[in-house]
Amino acid sequence: MKKSIGILCVFLLLTGITLNLYALENERKPELKKEFVKLKYVEAEEVHKVLRSFQSPYGRITSNHDLNIITIQDTPEIVDKMLSIIKEIDVKPVDILITVDLILGSMDLVEIPDLAKLTEGKQSKKTLESDPIIKELKNVLGYTHYYKIDSSFLRIQDDKYSDLKLGGHDLDVRLRLEPRYVKEQKGDTFQLELALVQQVSAIKTDKIERKEREIVLIRTTLTVKSGERTVVGVSKLDGGNRALILILSGKVIK
Protein backbone atom coordinates (compact mmCIF):
# COMPACT_ATOMS: atom_id res chain seq x y z
CA MET A 1 0.00 0.00 0.00
CA LYS A 2 2.74 2.46 0.97
CA LYS A 3 4.65 1.50 -2.19
CA SER A 4 1.62 2.28 -4.37
CA ILE A 5 1.14 5.64 -2.66
CA GLY A 6 4.84 6.44 -3.20
CA ILE A 7 4.61 5.60 -6.89
CA LEU A 8 1.50 7.74 -7.22
CA CYS A 9 3.22 10.68 -5.56
CA VAL A 10 6.20 10.40 -7.90
CA PHE A 11 3.86 10.19 -10.89
CA LEU A 12 1.95 13.28 -9.79
CA LEU A 13 5.19 15.13 -9.14
CA LEU A 14 6.57 14.32 -12.62
CA THR A 15 3.23 15.20 -14.23
CA GLY A 16 3.24 18.53 -12.45
CA ILE A 17 6.76 19.32 -13.61
CA THR A 18 5.88 18.39 -17.21
CA LEU A 19 2.75 20.55 -17.14
CA ASN A 20 4.68 23.46 -15.70
CA LEU A 21 7.39 23.18 -18.36
CA TYR A 22 4.76 22.91 -21.10
CA ALA A 23 2.93 25.94 -19.76
CA LEU A 24 6.19 27.87 -19.47
CA GLU A 25 7.15 26.96 -23.04
CA ASN A 26 3.77 28.08 -24.38
CA GLU A 27 3.97 31.26 -22.36
CA ARG A 28 7.39 32.18 -23.78
CA LYS A 29 6.73 31.20 -27.42
CA PRO A 30 5.46 34.27 -29.27
CA GLU A 31 2.83 34.37 -31.96
CA LEU A 32 4.29 33.56 -35.36
CA LYS A 33 3.42 34.86 -38.81
CA LYS A 34 3.99 32.98 -42.06
CA GLU A 35 4.35 34.40 -45.58
CA PHE A 36 5.05 32.95 -49.03
CA VAL A 37 6.81 35.27 -51.49
CA LYS A 38 7.20 34.62 -55.23
CA LEU A 39 10.34 36.43 -56.36
CA LYS A 40 10.48 38.08 -59.79
CA TYR A 41 14.04 39.25 -60.39
CA VAL A 42 16.38 37.77 -57.76
CA GLU A 43 17.04 34.16 -56.85
CA ALA A 44 15.45 32.70 -53.72
CA GLU A 45 18.79 31.37 -52.43
CA GLU A 46 20.32 34.85 -52.52
CA VAL A 47 17.38 36.35 -50.63
CA HIS A 48 17.61 33.50 -48.11
CA LYS A 49 21.21 34.48 -47.33
CA VAL A 50 20.25 38.13 -46.79
CA LEU A 51 17.27 37.40 -44.51
CA ARG A 52 19.07 34.84 -42.37
CA SER A 53 20.74 37.51 -40.25
CA PHE A 54 17.33 38.98 -39.30
CA GLN A 55 15.83 35.65 -38.22
CA SER A 56 14.84 35.18 -34.55
CA PRO A 57 15.32 31.89 -32.61
CA TYR A 58 11.67 31.09 -33.32
CA GLY A 59 11.89 31.86 -37.03
CA ARG A 60 12.28 29.64 -40.06
CA ILE A 61 13.19 30.49 -43.65
CA THR A 62 13.03 28.09 -46.59
CA SER A 63 13.54 28.61 -50.32
CA ASN A 64 12.37 26.73 -53.41
CA HIS A 65 14.83 27.00 -56.28
CA ASP A 66 12.51 25.59 -58.98
CA LEU A 67 9.58 27.88 -58.18
CA ASN A 68 11.79 30.74 -56.94
CA ILE A 69 9.65 31.07 -53.83
CA ILE A 70 10.83 31.92 -50.35
CA THR A 71 8.85 31.05 -47.21
CA ILE A 72 9.38 33.05 -44.03
CA GLN A 73 7.94 32.32 -40.60
CA ASP A 74 8.74 34.45 -37.57
CA THR A 75 7.24 37.03 -35.26
CA PRO A 76 4.99 39.54 -37.02
CA GLU A 77 7.47 42.38 -36.55
CA ILE A 78 10.37 40.42 -38.04
CA VAL A 79 8.28 39.06 -40.93
CA ASP A 80 7.17 42.60 -41.81
CA LYS A 81 10.82 43.68 -41.72
CA MET A 82 11.80 40.82 -44.03
CA LEU A 83 8.98 41.66 -46.46
CA SER A 84 10.25 45.23 -46.57
CA ILE A 85 13.79 44.02 -47.35
CA ILE A 86 12.51 41.72 -50.11
CA LYS A 87 10.63 44.64 -51.66
CA GLU A 88 13.85 46.64 -51.80
CA ILE A 89 16.04 43.96 -53.38
CA ASP A 90 13.56 42.18 -55.67
CA VAL A 91 13.49 44.94 -58.29
CA LYS A 92 14.02 44.91 -62.04
CA PRO A 93 17.72 45.46 -62.82
CA VAL A 94 18.51 48.59 -64.78
CA ASP A 95 19.91 48.42 -68.30
CA ILE A 96 23.01 50.36 -69.28
CA LEU A 97 23.47 51.42 -72.91
CA ILE A 98 27.21 51.64 -73.60
CA THR A 99 28.77 53.22 -76.69
CA VAL A 100 32.38 52.33 -77.45
CA ASP A 101 34.80 54.05 -79.84
CA LEU A 102 38.20 52.54 -80.63
CA ILE A 103 40.54 55.25 -81.93
CA LEU A 104 44.02 54.98 -83.41
CA GLY A 105 46.35 57.87 -82.67
CA SER A 106 49.45 58.17 -84.87
CA MET A 107 52.44 60.44 -85.36
CA ASP A 108 52.18 60.00 -89.13
CA LEU A 109 49.71 58.92 -91.79
CA VAL A 110 48.62 55.31 -91.57
CA GLU A 111 50.34 53.28 -94.29
CA ILE A 112 49.66 49.74 -93.10
CA PRO A 113 47.25 48.27 -95.72
CA ASP A 114 45.10 46.23 -93.35
CA LEU A 115 44.84 49.11 -90.93
CA ALA A 116 44.00 51.51 -93.75
CA LYS A 117 41.11 49.22 -94.75
CA LEU A 118 39.71 49.51 -91.27
CA THR A 119 39.43 53.28 -91.65
CA GLU A 120 37.53 53.10 -94.95
CA GLY A 121 33.89 53.99 -94.58
CA LYS A 122 34.44 55.08 -91.01
CA GLN A 123 34.21 58.56 -89.58
CA SER A 124 36.34 61.00 -91.58
CA LYS A 125 39.56 62.47 -90.25
CA LYS A 126 38.04 65.93 -90.46
CA THR A 127 35.10 64.87 -88.30
CA LEU A 128 37.41 63.28 -85.75
CA GLU A 129 39.48 66.43 -85.47
CA SER A 130 36.34 68.41 -84.66
CA ASP A 131 35.55 66.05 -81.79
CA PRO A 132 36.14 67.89 -78.46
CA ILE A 133 37.75 64.83 -76.88
CA ILE A 134 40.14 64.42 -79.83
CA LYS A 135 41.14 68.06 -79.47
CA GLU A 136 42.00 67.43 -75.83
CA LEU A 137 43.91 64.26 -76.72
CA LYS A 138 46.05 66.19 -79.20
CA ASN A 139 47.22 68.46 -76.42
CA VAL A 140 47.79 65.62 -73.96
CA LEU A 141 49.17 62.81 -76.14
CA GLY A 142 50.72 64.76 -78.99
CA TYR A 143 49.55 62.49 -81.84
CA THR A 144 48.83 64.40 -85.05
CA HIS A 145 46.50 61.91 -86.79
CA TYR A 146 43.44 60.12 -85.39
CA TYR A 147 41.43 57.34 -87.03
CA LYS A 148 38.29 55.64 -85.81
CA ILE A 149 39.05 51.92 -86.00
CA ASP A 150 35.68 50.71 -84.79
CA SER A 151 32.53 51.89 -83.10
CA SER A 152 29.92 49.78 -81.41
CA PHE A 153 27.25 49.84 -78.74
CA LEU A 154 25.67 47.27 -76.49
CA ARG A 155 22.87 47.11 -73.96
CA ILE A 156 23.83 45.23 -70.83
CA GLN A 157 22.06 44.62 -67.53
CA ASP A 158 23.46 45.83 -64.25
CA ASP A 159 26.02 43.44 -62.76
CA LYS A 160 26.18 41.29 -65.92
CA TYR A 161 29.33 40.36 -67.85
CA SER A 162 29.69 41.17 -71.55
CA ASP A 163 32.32 40.42 -74.20
CA LEU A 164 32.51 42.65 -77.30
CA LYS A 165 34.68 42.08 -80.39
CA LEU A 166 36.28 45.16 -81.92
CA GLY A 167 38.67 45.90 -84.76
CA GLY A 168 39.06 43.10 -87.28
CA HIS A 169 41.67 42.06 -89.87
CA ASP A 170 45.08 42.12 -88.16
CA LEU A 171 43.74 44.15 -85.26
CA ASP A 172 41.64 41.65 -83.32
CA VAL A 173 40.74 42.99 -79.89
CA ARG A 174 38.02 42.17 -77.39
CA LEU A 175 36.45 44.39 -74.80
CA ARG A 176 35.31 42.67 -71.61
CA LEU A 177 33.25 44.70 -69.22
CA GLU A 178 30.93 44.42 -66.24
CA PRO A 179 28.94 47.44 -65.00
CA ARG A 180 27.45 47.95 -61.54
CA TYR A 181 24.73 50.55 -61.16
CA VAL A 182 25.12 53.09 -58.36
CA LYS A 183 22.09 55.11 -57.32
CA GLU A 184 22.96 58.62 -56.21
CA GLN A 185 20.91 61.69 -55.33
CA LYS A 186 22.81 63.96 -57.70
CA GLY A 187 22.58 61.63 -60.69
CA ASP A 188 22.89 58.06 -61.89
CA THR A 189 26.36 56.58 -62.15
CA PHE A 190 27.77 53.13 -62.68
CA GLN A 191 31.06 51.48 -61.83
CA LEU A 192 32.74 49.68 -64.68
CA GLU A 193 35.36 46.96 -64.64
CA LEU A 194 36.83 46.46 -68.10
CA ALA A 195 39.73 44.97 -69.99
CA LEU A 196 40.75 45.50 -73.61
CA VAL A 197 42.75 42.49 -74.80
CA GLN A 198 44.40 41.68 -78.11
CA GLN A 199 44.27 38.21 -79.62
CA VAL A 200 47.72 37.27 -80.95
CA SER A 201 48.54 34.10 -82.88
CA ALA A 202 51.89 32.41 -82.33
CA ILE A 203 53.14 29.90 -84.92
CA LYS A 204 55.82 27.29 -84.24
CA THR A 205 57.65 26.70 -87.49
CA ASP A 206 59.03 23.26 -86.62
CA LYS A 207 55.68 21.67 -85.82
CA ILE A 208 53.53 24.27 -87.61
CA GLU A 209 51.51 24.66 -84.46
CA ARG A 210 49.29 27.70 -84.17
CA LYS A 211 48.38 28.95 -80.72
CA GLU A 212 46.57 32.05 -79.56
CA ARG A 213 47.45 34.20 -76.61
CA GLU A 214 46.10 37.41 -75.17
CA ILE A 215 47.85 40.68 -74.52
CA VAL A 216 46.12 43.01 -72.07
CA LEU A 217 46.16 46.48 -73.61
CA ILE A 218 43.98 48.29 -71.10
CA ARG A 219 42.63 47.16 -67.74
CA THR A 220 40.89 49.54 -65.39
CA THR A 221 38.02 50.17 -62.99
CA LEU A 222 36.26 53.50 -63.20
CA THR A 223 33.08 55.34 -62.28
CA VAL A 224 31.06 56.74 -65.17
CA LYS A 225 28.27 59.29 -64.89
CA SER A 226 25.22 58.49 -66.99
CA GLY A 227 25.34 60.41 -70.28
CA GLU A 228 28.98 61.46 -70.06
CA ARG A 229 31.66 60.49 -72.60
CA THR A 230 35.14 59.76 -71.32
CA VAL A 231 38.54 58.41 -72.35
CA VAL A 232 38.92 55.05 -70.65
CA GLY A 233 42.54 54.33 -71.46
CA VAL A 234 45.43 54.53 -73.91
CA SER A 235 47.68 51.67 -75.03
CA LYS A 236 50.84 52.65 -76.90
CA LEU A 237 51.95 50.68 -79.98
CA ASP A 238 55.11 50.60 -82.12
CA GLY A 239 57.30 52.02 -79.39
CA GLY A 240 54.92 54.91 -78.82
CA ASN A 241 54.52 56.14 -82.40
CA ARG A 242 50.95 54.91 -82.36
CA ALA A 243 48.37 54.22 -79.67
CA LEU A 244 44.97 52.63 -79.30
CA ILE A 245 42.56 54.92 -77.47
CA LEU A 246 39.34 53.63 -75.91
CA ILE A 247 36.52 56.15 -75.53
CA LEU A 248 33.30 55.18 -73.82
CA SER A 249 29.95 56.63 -72.84
CA GLY A 250 27.08 55.05 -70.96
CA LYS A 251 23.47 55.82 -70.22
CA VAL A 252 21.40 54.27 -67.47
CA ILE A 253 18.02 53.06 -68.73
CA LYS A 254 15.48 52.26 -66.02
C-alpha positions in Angstrom: 0.0 0.0 0.0 2.7 2.5 1.0 4.6 1.5 -2.2 1.6 2.3 -4.4 1.1 5.6 -2.7 4.8 6.4 -3.2 4.6 5.6 -6.9 1.5 7.7 -7.2 3.2 10.7 -5.6 6.2 10.4 -7.9 3.9 10.2 -10.9 2.0 13.3 -9.8 5.2 15.1 -9.1 6.6 14.3 -12.6 3.2 15.2 -14.2 3.2 18.5 -12.4 6.8 19.3 -13.6 5.9 18.4 -17.2 2.7 20.5 -17.1 4.7 23.5 -15.7 7.4 23.2 -18.4 4.8 22.9 -21.1 2.9 25.9 -19.8 6.2 27.9 -19.5 7.2 27.0 -23.0 3.8 28.1 -24.4 4.0 31.3 -22.4 7.4 32.2 -23.8 6.7 31.2 -27.4 5.5 34.3 -29.3 2.8 34.4 -32.0 4.3 33.6 -35.4 3.4 34.9 -38.8 4.0 33.0 -42.1 4.3 34.4 -45.6 5.1 32.9 -49.0 6.8 35.3 -51.5 7.2 34.6 -55.2 10.3 36.4 -56.4 10.5 38.1 -59.8 14.0 39.3 -60.4 16.4 37.8 -57.8 17.0 34.2 -56.9 15.5 32.7 -53.7 18.8 31.4 -52.4 20.3 34.8 -52.5 17.4 36.4 -50.6 17.6 33.5 -48.1 21.2 34.5 -47.3 20.2 38.1 -46.8 17.3 37.4 -44.5 19.1 34.8 -42.4 20.7 37.5 -40.3 17.3 39.0 -39.3 15.8 35.7 -38.2 14.8 35.2 -34.6 15.3 31.9 -32.6 11.7 31.1 -33.3 11.9 31.9 -37.0 12.3 29.6 -40.1 13.2 30.5 -43.6 13.0 28.1 -46.6 13.5 28.6 -50.3 12.4 26.7 -53.4 14.8 27.0 -56.3 12.5 25.6 -59.0 9.6 27.9 -58.2 11.8 30.7 -56.9 9.6 31.1 -53.8 10.8 31.9 -50.3 8.9 31.1 -47.2 9.4 33.0 -44.0 7.9 32.3 -40.6 8.7 34.4 -37.6 7.2 37.0 -35.3 5.0 39.5 -37.0 7.5 42.4 -36.5 10.4 40.4 -38.0 8.3 39.1 -40.9 7.2 42.6 -41.8 10.8 43.7 -41.7 11.8 40.8 -44.0 9.0 41.7 -46.5 10.2 45.2 -46.6 13.8 44.0 -47.4 12.5 41.7 -50.1 10.6 44.6 -51.7 13.8 46.6 -51.8 16.0 44.0 -53.4 13.6 42.2 -55.7 13.5 44.9 -58.3 14.0 44.9 -62.0 17.7 45.5 -62.8 18.5 48.6 -64.8 19.9 48.4 -68.3 23.0 50.4 -69.3 23.5 51.4 -72.9 27.2 51.6 -73.6 28.8 53.2 -76.7 32.4 52.3 -77.4 34.8 54.1 -79.8 38.2 52.5 -80.6 40.5 55.2 -81.9 44.0 55.0 -83.4 46.4 57.9 -82.7 49.4 58.2 -84.9 52.4 60.4 -85.4 52.2 60.0 -89.1 49.7 58.9 -91.8 48.6 55.3 -91.6 50.3 53.3 -94.3 49.7 49.7 -93.1 47.2 48.3 -95.7 45.1 46.2 -93.4 44.8 49.1 -90.9 44.0 51.5 -93.7 41.1 49.2 -94.8 39.7 49.5 -91.3 39.4 53.3 -91.6 37.5 53.1 -95.0 33.9 54.0 -94.6 34.4 55.1 -91.0 34.2 58.6 -89.6 36.3 61.0 -91.6 39.6 62.5 -90.2 38.0 65.9 -90.5 35.1 64.9 -88.3 37.4 63.3 -85.7 39.5 66.4 -85.5 36.3 68.4 -84.7 35.6 66.0 -81.8 36.1 67.9 -78.5 37.8 64.8 -76.9 40.1 64.4 -79.8 41.1 68.1 -79.5 42.0 67.4 -75.8 43.9 64.3 -76.7 46.1 66.2 -79.2 47.2 68.5 -76.4 47.8 65.6 -74.0 49.2 62.8 -76.1 50.7 64.8 -79.0 49.6 62.5 -81.8 48.8 64.4 -85.1 46.5 61.9 -86.8 43.4 60.1 -85.4 41.4 57.3 -87.0 38.3 55.6 -85.8 39.1 51.9 -86.0 35.7 50.7 -84.8 32.5 51.9 -83.1 29.9 49.8 -81.4 27.2 49.8 -78.7 25.7 47.3 -76.5 22.9 47.1 -74.0 23.8 45.2 -70.8 22.1 44.6 -67.5 23.5 45.8 -64.3 26.0 43.4 -62.8 26.2 41.3 -65.9 29.3 40.4 -67.8 29.7 41.2 -71.5 32.3 40.4 -74.2 32.5 42.6 -77.3 34.7 42.1 -80.4 36.3 45.2 -81.9 38.7 45.9 -84.8 39.1 43.1 -87.3 41.7 42.1 -89.9 45.1 42.1 -88.2 43.7 44.1 -85.3 41.6 41.7 -83.3 40.7 43.0 -79.9 38.0 42.2 -77.4 36.5 44.4 -74.8 35.3 42.7 -71.6 33.2 44.7 -69.2 30.9 44.4 -66.2 28.9 47.4 -65.0 27.4 48.0 -61.5 24.7 50.6 -61.2 25.1 53.1 -58.4 22.1 55.1 -57.3 23.0 58.6 -56.2 20.9 61.7 -55.3 22.8 64.0 -57.7 22.6 61.6 -60.7 22.9 58.1 -61.9 26.4 56.6 -62.1 27.8 53.1 -62.7 31.1 51.5 -61.8 32.7 49.7 -64.7 35.4 47.0 -64.6 36.8 46.5 -68.1 39.7 45.0 -70.0 40.8 45.5 -73.6 42.7 42.5 -74.8 44.4 41.7 -78.1 44.3 38.2 -79.6 47.7 37.3 -81.0 48.5 34.1 -82.9 51.9 32.4 -82.3 53.1 29.9 -84.9 55.8 27.3 -84.2 57.6 26.7 -87.5 59.0 23.3 -86.6 55.7 21.7 -85.8 53.5 24.3 -87.6 51.5 24.7 -84.5 49.3 27.7 -84.2 48.4 29.0 -80.7 46.6 32.1 -79.6 47.5 34.2 -76.6 46.1 37.4 -75.2 47.8 40.7 -74.5 46.1 43.0 -72.1 46.2 46.5 -73.6 44.0 48.3 -71.1 42.6 47.2 -67.7 40.9 49.5 -65.4 38.0 50.2 -63.0 36.3 53.5 -63.2 33.1 55.3 -62.3 31.1 56.7 -65.2 28.3 59.3 -64.9 25.2 58.5 -67.0 25.3 60.4 -70.3 29.0 61.5 -70.1 31.7 60.5 -72.6 35.1 59.8 -71.3 38.5 58.4 -72.3 38.9 55.1 -70.6 42.5 54.3 -71.5 45.4 54.5 -73.9 47.7 51.7 -75.0 50.8 52.6 -76.9 51.9 50.7 -80.0 55.1 50.6 -82.1 57.3 52.0 -79.4 54.9 54.9 -78.8 54.5 56.1 -82.4 50.9 54.9 -82.4 48.4 54.2 -79.7 45.0 52.6 -79.3 42.6 54.9 -77.5 39.3 53.6 -75.9 36.5 56.1 -75.5 33.3 55.2 -73.8 29.9 56.6 -72.8 27.1 55.1 -71.0 23.5 55.8 -70.2 21.4 54.3 -67.5 18.0 53.1 -68.7 15.5 52.3 -66.0 
